[in-house]
Amino acid sequence: MRQPEINEREWHTPGNWHGGWLGIYSSEQDTRLLVPKRHRLMGWTFNFAHPGARFLLGLLLGAAILAALMGRRS
């Protein structure tokens, strides 16, 4: 089986989705960093099993915290 087929199979596996309406996705066998949410009109989500997902999430949260702190100093 080729990787795109594995990715699609993993995306359709209910056990890889957590958090109800939040649509938190986690699959070590899916190589994509970003995947469409289960309800595709709701956008995209990180594959939290992908090594880059935690790094990017931390980077985004860090930037938001830094922006909030800088805004308080003004």
PyMOL Python script that loads the backbone (N, CA, C, O; Angstrom):
from pymol import cmd

cmd.read_pdbstr("""\
ATOM      1  N   MET A   1       0.852  -1.180   0.000  1.00  0.00           N
ATOM      2  CA  MET A   1       0.000   0.000   0.000  1.00  0.00           C
ATOM      3  C   MET A   1       0.894   1.239   0.000  1.00  0.00           C
ATOM      4  O   MET A   1       1.876   1.307   0.740  1.00  0.00           O
ATOM      5  N   ARG A   2       0.547   2.209  -0.833  1.00  0.00           N
ATOM      6  CA  ARG A   2       1.324   3.440  -0.926  1.00  0.00           C
ATOM      7  C   ARG A   2       0.930   4.417   0.191  1.00  0.00           C
ATOM      8  O   ARG A   2      -0.150   4.315   0.773  1.00  0.00           O
ATOM      9  N   GLN A   3       1.835   5.366   0.474  1.00  0.00           N
ATOM     10  CA  GLN A   3       1.623   6.284   1.590  1.00  0.00           C
ATOM     11  C   GLN A   3       0.345   7.116   1.461  1.00  0.00           C
ATOM     12  O   GLN A   3      -0.355   7.276   2.461  1.00  0.00           O
ATOM     13  N   PRO A   4       0.002   7.654   0.282  1.00  0.00           N
ATOM     14  CA  PRO A   4      -1.272   8.393   0.207  1.00  0.00           C
ATOM     15  C   PRO A   4      -2.483   7.533   0.578  1.00  0.00           C
ATOM     16  O   PRO A   4      -3.443   8.036   1.163  1.00  0.00           O
ATOM     17  N   GLU A   5      -2.442   6.260   0.247  1.00  0.00           N
ATOM     18  CA  GLU A   5      -3.542   5.359   0.608  1.00  0.00           C
ATOM     19  C   GLU A   5      -3.555   5.102   2.110  1.00  0.00           C
ATOM     20  O   GLU A   5      -4.622   5.021   2.720  1.00  0.00           O
ATOM     21  N   ILE A   6      -2.367   4.974   2.709  1.00  0.00           N
ATOM     22  CA  ILE A   6      -2.270   4.800   4.167  1.00  0.00           C
ATOM     23  C   ILE A   6      -2.808   6.046   4.865  1.00  0.00           C
ATOM     24  O   ILE A   6      -3.569   5.946   5.827  1.00  0.00           O
ATOM     25  N   ASN A   7      -2.406   7.230   4.373  1.00  0.00           N
ATOM     26  CA  ASN A   7      -2.883   8.486   4.967  1.00  0.00           C
ATOM     27  C   ASN A   7      -4.402   8.561   4.935  1.00  0.00           C
ATOM     28  O   ASN A   7      -5.030   8.929   5.927  1.00  0.00           O
ATOM     29  N   GLU A   8      -4.986   8.214   3.806  1.00  0.00           N
ATOM     30  CA  GLU A   8      -6.444   8.271   3.667  1.00  0.00           C
ATOM     31  C   GLU A   8      -7.127   7.261   4.588  1.00  0.00           C
ATOM     32  O   GLU A   8      -8.144   7.569   5.211  1.00  0.00           O
ATOM     33  N   ARG A   9      -6.570   6.063   4.672  1.00  0.00           N
ATOM     34  CA  ARG A   9      -7.138   5.043   5.560  1.00  0.00           C
ATOM     35  C   ARG A   9      -7.089   5.502   7.020  1.00  0.00           C
ATOM     36  O   ARG A   9      -8.056   5.344   7.765  1.00  0.00           O
ATOM     37  N   GLU A  10      -5.953   6.068   7.413  1.00  0.00           N
ATOM     38  CA  GLU A  10      -5.801   6.545   8.786  1.00  0.00           C
ATOM     39  C   GLU A  10      -6.771   7.685   9.080  1.00  0.00           C
ATOM     40  O   GLU A  10      -7.334   7.759  10.172  1.00  0.00           O
ATOM     41  N   TRP A  11      -6.966   8.578   8.098  1.00  0.00           N
ATOM     42  CA  TRP A  11      -7.874   9.704   8.286  1.00  0.00           C
ATOM     43  C   TRP A  11      -9.299   9.210   8.514  1.00  0.00           C
ATOM     44  O   TRP A  11     -10.049   9.827   9.270  1.00  0.00           O
ATOM     45  N   HIS A  12      -9.679   8.116   7.876  1.00  0.00           N
ATOM     46  CA  HIS A  12     -11.034   7.573   8.001  1.00  0.00           C
ATOM     47  C   HIS A  12     -11.210   6.683   9.236  1.00  0.00           C
ATOM     48  O   HIS A  12     -12.330   6.262   9.528  1.00  0.00           O
ATOM     49  N   THR A  13     -10.134   6.390   9.961  1.00  0.00           N
ATOM     50  CA  THR A  13     -10.211   5.538  11.145  1.00  0.00           C
ATOM     51  C   THR A  13     -10.740   6.345  12.335  1.00  0.00           C
ATOM     52  O   THR A  13     -10.068   7.275  12.780  1.00  0.00           O
ATOM     53  N   PRO A  14     -11.921   6.016  12.859  1.00  0.00           N
ATOM     54  CA  PRO A  14     -12.508   6.799  13.962  1.00  0.00           C
ATOM     55  C   PRO A  14     -11.618   6.892  15.199  1.00  0.00           C
ATOM     56  O   PRO A  14     -11.660   7.897  15.908  1.00  0.00           O
ATOM     57  N   GLY A  15     -10.815   5.868  15.469  1.00  0.00           N
ATOM     58  CA  GLY A  15      -9.961   5.881  16.654  1.00  0.00           C
ATOM     59  C   GLY A  15      -8.846   6.913  16.606  1.00  0.00           C
ATOM     60  O   GLY A  15      -8.206   7.170  17.626  1.00  0.00           O
ATOM     61  N   ASN A  16      -8.602   7.508  15.451  1.00  0.00           N
ATOM     62  CA  ASN A  16      -7.568   8.538  15.331  1.00  0.00           C
ATOM     63  C   ASN A  16      -8.104   9.938  15.610  1.00  0.00           C
ATOM     64  O   ASN A  16      -7.344  10.906  15.637  1.00  0.00           O
ATOM     65  N   TRP A  17      -9.405  10.039  15.815  1.00  0.00           N
ATOM     66  CA  TRP A  17     -10.042  11.328  16.076  1.00  0.00           C
ATOM     67  C   TRP A  17     -10.465  11.396  17.541  1.00  0.00           C
ATOM     68  O   TRP A  17     -11.059  10.455  18.068  1.00  0.00           O
ATOM     69  N   HIS A  18     -10.156  12.508  18.188  1.00  0.00           N
ATOM     70  CA  HIS A  18     -10.458  12.693  19.612  1.00  0.00           C
ATOM     71  C   HIS A  18     -11.043  14.090  19.812  1.00  0.00           C
ATOM     72  O   HIS A  18     -10.936  14.947  18.935  1.00  0.00           O
ATOM     73  N   GLY A  19     -11.643  14.306  20.938  1.00  0.00           N
ATOM     74  CA  GLY A  19     -12.090  15.642  21.294  1.00  0.00           C
ATOM     75  C   GLY A  19     -13.426  16.065  20.724  1.00  0.00           C
ATOM     76  O   GLY A  19     -13.738  17.256  20.710  1.00  0.00           O
ATOM     77  N   GLY A  20     -14.223  15.118  20.251  1.00  0.00           N
ATOM     78  CA  GLY A  20     -15.558  15.469  19.768  1.00  0.00           C
ATOM     79  C   GLY A  20     -15.535  16.504  18.664  1.00  0.00           C
ATOM     80  O   GLY A  20     -14.876  16.317  17.642  1.00  0.00           O
ATOM     81  N   TRP A  21     -16.253  17.596  18.869  1.00  0.00           N
ATOM     82  CA  TRP A  21     -16.391  18.621  17.841  1.00  0.00           C
ATOM     83  C   TRP A  21     -15.081  19.364  17.580  1.00  0.00           C
ATOM     84  O   TRP A  21     -14.946  20.020  16.546  1.00  0.00           O
ATOM     85  N   LEU A  22     -14.106  19.274  18.505  1.00  0.00           N
ATOM     86  CA  LEU A  22     -12.823  19.940  18.290  1.00  0.00           C
ATOM     87  C   LEU A  22     -12.043  19.314  17.135  1.00  0.00           C
ATOM     88  O   LEU A  22     -11.265  19.994  16.465  1.00  0.00           O
ATOM     89  N   GLY A  23     -12.251  18.033  16.908  1.00  0.00           N
ATOM     90  CA  GLY A  23     -11.589  17.368  15.795  1.00  0.00           C
ATOM     91  C   GLY A  23     -10.090  17.259  15.952  1.00  0.00           C
ATOM     92  O   GLY A  23      -9.342  17.672  15.067  1.00  0.00           O
ATOM     93  N   ILE A  24      -9.636  16.701  17.078  1.00  0.00           N
ATOM     94  CA  ILE A  24      -8.208  16.507  17.309  1.00  0.00           C
ATOM     95  C   ILE A  24      -7.798  15.183  16.678  1.00  0.00           C
ATOM     96  O   ILE A  24      -8.349  14.131  17.001  1.00  0.00           O
ATOM     97  N   TYR A  25      -6.828  15.247  15.775  1.00  0.00           N
ATOM     98  CA  TYR A  25      -6.398  14.088  14.991  1.00  0.00           C
ATOM     99  C   TYR A  25      -4.988  13.680  15.394  1.00  0.00           C
ATOM    100  O   TYR A  25      -4.116  14.529  15.580  1.00  0.00           O
ATOM    101  N   SER A  26      -4.771  12.372  15.527  1.00  0.00           N
ATOM    102  CA  SER A  26      -3.460  11.869  15.887  1.00  0.00           C
ATOM    103  C   SER A  26      -3.258  10.491  15.276  1.00  0.00           C
ATOM    104  O   SER A  26      -3.937   9.534  15.647  1.00  0.00           O
ATOM    105  N   SER A  27      -2.314  10.393  14.331  1.00  0.00           N
ATOM    106  CA  SER A  27      -1.979   9.118  13.710  1.00  0.00           C
ATOM    107  C   SER A  27      -0.500   9.105  13.353  1.00  0.00           C
ATOM    108  O   SER A  27      -0.045   9.915  12.546  1.00  0.00           O
ATOM    109  N   GLU A  28       0.245   8.192  13.950  1.00  0.00           N
ATOM    110  CA  GLU A  28       1.669   8.075  13.659  1.00  0.00           C
ATOM    111  C   GLU A  28       1.925   7.565  12.245  1.00  0.00           C
ATOM    112  O   GLU A  28       2.984   7.831  11.676  1.00  0.00           O
ATOM    113  N   GLN A  29       0.976   6.841  11.675  1.00  0.00           N
ATOM    114  CA  GLN A  29       1.172   6.276  10.343  1.00  0.00           C
ATOM    115  C   GLN A  29       0.834   7.275   9.236  1.00  0.00           C
ATOM    116  O   GLN A  29       1.212   7.066   8.083  1.00  0.00           O
ATOM    117  N   ASP A  30       0.139   8.342   9.567  1.00  0.00           N
ATOM    118  CA  ASP A  30      -0.198   9.392   8.600  1.00  0.00           C
ATOM    119  C   ASP A  30       0.967  10.381   8.584  1.00  0.00           C
ATOM    120  O   ASP A  30       1.307  10.952   9.620  1.00  0.00           O
ATOM    121  N   THR A  31       1.569  10.585   7.434  1.00  0.00           N
ATOM    122  CA  THR A  31       2.763  11.427   7.340  1.00  0.00           C
ATOM    123  C   THR A  31       2.459  12.914   7.195  1.00  0.00           C
ATOM    124  O   THR A  31       3.378  13.733   7.204  1.00  0.00           O
ATOM    125  N   ARG A  32       1.195  13.272   7.063  1.00  0.00           N
ATOM    126  CA  ARG A  32       0.847  14.682   6.864  1.00  0.00           C
ATOM    127  C   ARG A  32       0.883  15.459   8.182  1.00  0.00           C
ATOM    128  O   ARG A  32       0.488  14.945   9.228  1.00  0.00           O
ATOM    129  N   LEU A  33       1.356  16.683   8.114  1.00  0.00           N
ATOM    130  CA  LEU A  33       1.351  17.571   9.276  1.00  0.00           C
ATOM    131  C   LEU A  33      -0.031  18.187   9.452  1.00  0.00           C
ATOM    132  O   LEU A  33      -0.550  18.245  10.567  1.00  0.00           O
ATOM    133  N   LEU A  34      -0.620  18.641   8.368  1.00  0.00           N
ATOM    134  CA  LEU A  34      -1.958  19.225   8.392  1.00  0.00           C
ATOM    135  C   LEU A  34      -2.918  18.316   7.642  1.00  0.00           C
ATOM    136  O   LEU A  34      -2.610  17.827   6.555  1.00  0.00           O
ATOM    137  N   VAL A  35      -4.081  18.097   8.233  1.00  0.00           N
ATOM    138  CA  VAL A  35      -5.106  17.267   7.604  1.00  0.00           C
ATOM    139  C   VAL A  35      -6.436  18.007   7.669  1.00  0.00           C
ATOM    140  O   VAL A  35      -6.654  18.815   8.572  1.00  0.00           O
ATOM    141  N   PRO A  36      -7.326  17.736   6.716  1.00  0.00           N
ATOM    142  CA  PRO A  36      -8.653  18.344   6.815  1.00  0.00           C
ATOM    143  C   PRO A  36      -9.409  17.764   8.004  1.00  0.00           C
ATOM    144  O   PRO A  36      -9.251  16.593   8.347  1.00  0.00           O
ATOM    145  N   LYS A  37     -10.227  18.599   8.623  1.00  0.00           N
ATOM    146  CA  LYS A  37     -11.048  18.098   9.730  1.00  0.00           C
ATOM    147  C   LYS A  37     -12.066  17.094   9.199  1.00  0.00           C
ATOM    148  O   LYS A  37     -12.288  17.006   7.991  1.00  0.00           O
ATOM    149  N   ARG A  38     -12.676  16.346  10.094  1.00  0.00           N
ATOM    150  CA  ARG A  38     -13.657  15.340   9.681  1.00  0.00           C
ATOM    151  C   ARG A  38     -14.776  15.967   8.876  1.00  0.00           C
ATOM    152  O   ARG A  38     -15.234  15.404   7.882  1.00  0.00           O
ATOM    153  N   HIS A  39     -15.203  17.117   9.306  1.00  0.00           N
ATOM    154  CA  HIS A  39     -16.186  17.893   8.555  1.00  0.00           C
ATOM    155  C   HIS A  39     -15.364  18.910   7.775  1.00  0.00           C
ATOM    156  O   HIS A  39     -15.014  19.966   8.304  1.00  0.00           O
ATOM    157  N   ARG A  40     -15.060  18.601   6.538  1.00  0.00           N
ATOM    158  CA  ARG A  40     -14.075  19.337   5.752  1.00  0.00           C
ATOM    159  C   ARG A  40     -14.357  20.833   5.641  1.00  0.00           C
ATOM    160  O   ARG A  40     -13.434  21.616   5.417  1.00  0.00           O
ATOM    161  N   LEU A  41     -15.598  21.237   5.790  1.00  0.00           N
ATOM    162  CA  LEU A  41     -15.917  22.660   5.723  1.00  0.00           C
ATOM    163  C   LEU A  41     -15.434  23.423   6.954  1.00  0.00           C
ATOM    164  O   LEU A  41     -15.423  24.654   6.952  1.00  0.00           O
ATOM    165  N   MET A  42     -15.035  22.704   8.005  1.00  0.00           N
ATOM    166  CA  MET A  42     -14.583  23.337   9.246  1.00  0.00           C
ATOM    167  C   MET A  42     -13.094  23.647   9.232  1.00  0.00           C
ATOM    168  O   MET A  42     -12.564  24.145  10.225  1.00  0.00           O
ATOM    169  N   GLY A  43     -12.407  23.364   8.130  1.00  0.00           N
ATOM    170  CA  GLY A  43     -10.994  23.739   8.031  1.00  0.00           C
ATOM    171  C   GLY A  43     -10.039  22.577   8.196  1.00  0.00           C
ATOM    172  O   GLY A  43     -10.329  21.444   7.813  1.00  0.00           O
ATOM    173  N   TRP A  44      -8.902  22.885   8.773  1.00  0.00           N
ATOM    174  CA  TRP A  44      -7.802  21.940   8.891  1.00  0.00           C
ATOM    175  C   TRP A  44      -7.371  21.817  10.344  1.00  0.00           C
ATOM    176  O   TRP A  44      -7.699  22.666  11.173  1.00  0.00           O
ATOM    177  N   THR A  45      -6.637  20.758  10.644  1.00  0.00           N
ATOM    178  CA  THR A  45      -6.101  20.548  11.979  1.00  0.00           C
ATOM    179  C   THR A  45      -4.725  19.916  11.867  1.00  0.00           C
ATOM    180  O   THR A  45      -4.375  19.355  10.828  1.00  0.00           O
ATOM    181  N   PHE A  46      -3.953  20.005  12.925  1.00  0.00           N
ATOM    182  CA  PHE A  46      -2.659  19.340  12.977  1.00  0.00           C
ATOM    183  C   PHE A  46      -2.849  17.846  13.197  1.00  0.00           C
ATOM    184  O   PHE A  46      -3.814  17.418  13.832  1.00  0.00           O
ATOM    185  N   ASN A  47      -1.926  17.062  12.670  1.00  0.00           N
ATOM    186  CA  ASN A  47      -1.803  15.663  13.049  1.00  0.00           C
ATOM    187  C   ASN A  47      -0.868  15.668  14.251  1.00  0.00           C
ATOM    188  O   ASN A  47       0.345  15.795  14.079  1.00  0.00           O
ATOM    189  N   PHE A  48      -1.396  15.535  15.457  1.00  0.00           N
ATOM    190  CA  PHE A  48      -0.605  15.697  16.671  1.00  0.00           C
ATOM    191  C   PHE A  48       0.390  14.576  16.908  1.00  0.00           C
ATOM    192  O   PHE A  48       1.184  14.663  17.844  1.00  0.00           O
ATOM    193  N   ALA A  49       0.377  13.529  16.097  1.00  0.00           N
ATOM    194  CA  ALA A  49       1.391  12.489  16.179  1.00  0.00           C
ATOM    195  C   ALA A  49       2.597  12.831  15.293  1.00  0.00           C
ATOM    196  O   ALA A  49       3.641  12.188  15.398  1.00  0.00           O
ATOM    197  N   HIS A  50       2.461  13.825  14.436  1.00  0.00           N
ATOM    198  CA  HIS A  50       3.560  14.248  13.568  1.00  0.00           C
ATOM    199  C   HIS A  50       4.562  15.037  14.410  1.00  0.00           C
ATOM    200  O   HIS A  50       4.154  15.882  15.206  1.00  0.00           O
ATOM    201  N   PRO A  51       5.863  14.781  14.254  1.00  0.00           N
ATOM    202  CA  PRO A  51       6.864  15.470  15.080  1.00  0.00           C
ATOM    203  C   PRO A  51       6.813  16.999  14.971  1.00  0.00           C
ATOM    204  O   PRO A  51       7.096  17.689  15.950  1.00  0.00           O
ATOM    205  N   GLY A  52       6.464  17.530  13.820  1.00  0.00           N
ATOM    206  CA  GLY A  52       6.436  18.978  13.654  1.00  0.00           C
ATOM    207  C   GLY A  52       5.232  19.654  14.273  1.00  0.00           C
ATOM    208  O   GLY A  52       5.255  20.867  14.481  1.00  0.00           O
ATOM    209  N   ALA A  53       4.186  18.912  14.573  1.00  0.00           N
ATOM    210  CA  ALA A  53       2.948  19.511  15.080  1.00  0.00           C
ATOM    211  C   ALA A  53       3.145  20.142  16.449  1.00  0.00           C
ATOM    212  O   ALA A  53       2.710  21.271  16.677  1.00  0.00           O
ATOM    213  N   ARG A  54       3.780  19.448  17.340  1.00  0.00           N
ATOM    214  CA  ARG A  54       3.978  19.995  18.694  1.00  0.00           C
ATOM    215  C   ARG A  54       4.901  21.215  18.650  1.00  0.00           C
ATOM    216  O   ARG A  54       4.698  22.187  19.378  1.00  0.00           O
ATOM    217  N   PHE A  55       5.919  21.146  17.784  1.00  0.00           N
ATOM    218  CA  PHE A  55       6.828  22.278  17.631  1.00  0.00           C
ATOM    219  C   PHE A  55       6.073  23.513  17.132  1.00  0.00           C
ATOM    220  O   PHE A  55       6.203  24.596  17.702  1.00  0.00           O
ATOM    221  N   LEU A  56       5.285  23.346  16.067  1.00  0.00           N
ATOM    222  CA  LEU A  56       4.535  24.486  15.519  1.00  0.00           C
ATOM    223  C   LEU A  56       3.488  25.006  16.495  1.00  0.00           C
ATOM    224  O   LEU A  56       3.289  26.216  16.603  1.00  0.00           O
ATOM    225  N   LEU A  57       2.824  24.112  17.200  1.00  0.00           N
ATOM    226  CA  LEU A  57       1.843  24.542  18.195  1.00  0.00           C
ATOM    227  C   LEU A  57       2.526  25.347  19.296  1.00  0.00           C
ATOM    228  O   LEU A  57       2.011  26.381  19.722  1.00  0.00           O
ATOM    229  N   GLY A  58       3.675  24.879  19.755  1.00  0.00           N
ATOM    230  CA  GLY A  58       4.433  25.614  20.768  1.00  0.00           C
ATOM    231  C   GLY A  58       4.892  26.966  20.262  1.00  0.00           C
ATOM    232  O   GLY A  58       4.861  27.957  20.993  1.00  0.00           O
ATOM    233  N   LEU A  59       5.314  27.004  19.019  1.00  0.00           N
ATOM    234  CA  LEU A  59       5.739  28.262  18.404  1.00  0.00           C
ATOM    235  C   LEU A  59       4.580  29.252  18.310  1.00  0.00           C
ATOM    236  O   LEU A  59       4.740  30.433  18.621  1.00  0.00           O
ATOM    237  N   LEU A  60       3.424  28.772  17.883  1.00  0.00           N
ATOM    238  CA  LEU A  60       2.246  29.642  17.788  1.00  0.00           C
ATOM    239  C   LEU A  60       1.803  30.141  19.163  1.00  0.00           C
ATOM    240  O   LEU A  60       1.489  31.320  19.328  1.00  0.00           O
ATOM    241  N   LEU A  61       1.781  29.247  20.142  1.00  0.00           N
ATOM    242  CA  LEU A  61       1.398  29.663  21.497  1.00  0.00           C
ATOM    243  C   LEU A  61       2.416  30.635  22.081  1.00  0.00           C
ATOM    244  O   LEU A  61       2.045  31.611  22.734  1.00  0.00           O
ATOM    245  N   GLY A  62       3.685  30.371  21.849  1.00  0.00           N
ATOM    246  CA  GLY A  62       4.729  31.263  22.340  1.00  0.00           C
ATOM    247  C   GLY A  62       4.605  32.653  21.725  1.00  0.00           C
ATOM    248  O   GLY A  62       4.759  33.658  22.419  1.00  0.00           O
ATOM    249  N   ALA A  63       4.328  32.710  20.435  1.00  0.00           N
ATOM    250  CA  ALA A  63       4.159  34.004  19.766  1.00  0.00           C
ATOM    251  C   ALA A  63       2.939  34.743  20.316  1.00  0.00           C
ATOM    252  O   ALA A  63       2.983  35.960  20.501  1.00  0.00           O
ATOM    253  N   ALA A  64       1.860  34.019  20.577  1.00  0.00           N
ATOM    254  CA  ALA A  64       0.657  34.648  21.126  1.00  0.00           C
ATOM    255  C   ALA A  64       0.917  35.190  22.533  1.00  0.00           C
ATOM    256  O   ALA A  64       0.476  36.289  22.868  1.00  0.00           O
ATOM    257  N   ILE A  65       1.626  34.426  23.347  1.00  0.00           N
ATOM    258  CA  ILE A  65       1.947  34.875  24.710  1.00  0.00           C
ATOM    259  C   ILE A  65       2.865  36.089  24.667  1.00  0.00           C
ATOM    260  O   ILE A  65       2.673  37.050  25.412  1.00  0.00           O
ATOM    261  N   LEU A  66       3.859  36.038  23.794  1.00  0.00           N
ATOM    262  CA  LEU A  66       4.779  37.166  23.654  1.00  0.00           C
ATOM    263  C   LEU A  66       4.036  38.421  23.198  1.00  0.00           C
ATOM    264  O   LEU A  66       4.282  39.511  23.715  1.00  0.00           O
ATOM    265  N   ALA A  67       3.139  38.271  22.244  1.00  0.00           N
ATOM    266  CA  ALA A  67       2.361  39.412  21.768  1.00  0.00           C
ATOM    267  C   ALA A  67       1.497  39.974  22.877  1.00  0.00           C
ATOM    268  O   ALA A  67       1.378  41.192  23.007  1.00  0.00           O
ATOM    269  N   ALA A  68       0.892  39.110  23.683  1.00  0.00           N
ATOM    270  CA  ALA A  68       0.055  39.559  24.799  1.00  0.00           C
ATOM    271  C   ALA A  68       0.895  40.306  25.834  1.00  0.00           C
ATOM    272  O   ALA A  68       0.473  41.337  26.358  1.00  0.00           O
ATOM    273  N   LEU A  69       2.069  39.788  26.122  1.00  0.00           N
ATOM    274  CA  LEU A  69       2.948  40.443  27.107  1.00  0.00           C
ATOM    275  C   LEU A  69       3.442  41.781  26.572  1.00  0.00           C
ATOM    276  O   LEU A  69       3.514  42.753  27.324  1.00  0.00           O
ATOM    277  N   MET A  70       3.778  41.849  25.311  1.00  0.00           N
ATOM    278  CA  MET A  70       4.249  43.097  24.729  1.00  0.00           C
ATOM    279  C   MET A  70       3.120  44.135  24.709  1.00  0.00           C
ATOM    280  O   MET A  70       3.367  45.325  24.898  1.00  0.00           O
ATOM    281  N   GLY A  71       1.892  43.686  24.482  1.00  0.00           N
ATOM    282  CA  GLY A  71       0.755  44.589  24.481  1.00  0.00           C
ATOM    283  C   GLY A  71       0.477  45.173  25.852  1.00  0.00           C
ATOM    284  O   GLY A  71       0.008  46.306  25.957  1.00  0.00           O
ATOM    285  N   ARG A  72       0.753  44.427  26.893  1.00  0.00           N
ATOM    286  CA  ARG A  72       0.518  44.910  28.262  1.00  0.00           C
ATOM    287  C   ARG A  72       1.543  45.970  28.656  1.00  0.00           C
ATOM    288  O   ARG A  72       1.254  46.819  29.500  1.00  0.00           O
ATOM    289  N   ARG A  73       2.728  45.934  28.063  1.00  0.00           N
ATOM    290  CA  ARG A  73       3.783  46.878  28.419  1.00  0.00           C
ATOM    291  C   ARG A  73       3.540  48.250  27.809  1.00  0.00           C
ATOM    292  O   ARG A  73       4.099  49.240  28.283  1.00  0.00           O
ATOM    293  N   SER A  74       2.737  48.328  26.791  1.00  0.00           N
ATOM    294  CA  SER A  74       2.515  49.620  26.101  1.00  0.00           C
ATOM    295  C   SER A  74       1.582  50.508  26.867  1.00  0.00           C
ATOM    296  O   SER A  74       1.292  51.622  26.430  1.00  0.00           O
TER     297      SER A  74
END
""", "prot")
cmd.dss("prot")
cmd.show_as("cartoon", "prot")
cmd.util.cbc("prot")
cmd.orient("prot")
